[in-house]
Amino acid sequence: MKSLNKKAKFWLSLLVVGAVVWLGAINIRGLIGNDLLNYDEFSFRTGIPTDEENWIFRMLSHSSLVILGAYVVVLFSAVMFVSKARINLRENPWYLMCIIMFFLFVPIEVYTSYLDVKFYLLYMKNPPIHDDLLKIFGERIGFLKGVPWIALLSYYCIIILAVFQPMKKTLRKLAEEKKILREEYSYKYFMHDDDDLKHEYLK
């Protein structure tokens, strides 16, 4: 990463800051949302006081806006960083894995962001319709049988890959691997004593 130019470093810095805010807000919203659920099963709690439920909805809607704003920053800065950074993918396969894991879940994040905006707009109605809010919240956390949670695990995996950079190869090692492949798949003909071509050659 020492070879990054100034533009790539800027977008990387913005990406890191945005990712910290984004993932932190996701965790906070998860903790808040747990107050609506039973811990032993995937179902909504009953008998929650109206004031407490309104407070939970308020915090969920506001944290969702923070998440949406931070994700826009992360997505844009990730696109710019990938376009500006000149990183050899053969030398850094971990970087390619990070790119794939992040952009693979962009459609999921776009749709769940749509649900977050829908949740916020519904909450802003006076008075908010609690049953509809719970319906959107349930669709949000159970979308595609929990794919957003798989995406969250992938994002943390990206952090691990970026820190430890496994499978990183030097140019020398790549050259050695290329040489070995060339030797393995190249064809060499060895003349034997009983070979007619050898006798013709010796004449």
Order of alpha helices (4+ residues) and beta strands (2+ residues): alpha-alpha-alpha-alpha-alpha-alpha-alpha-alpha
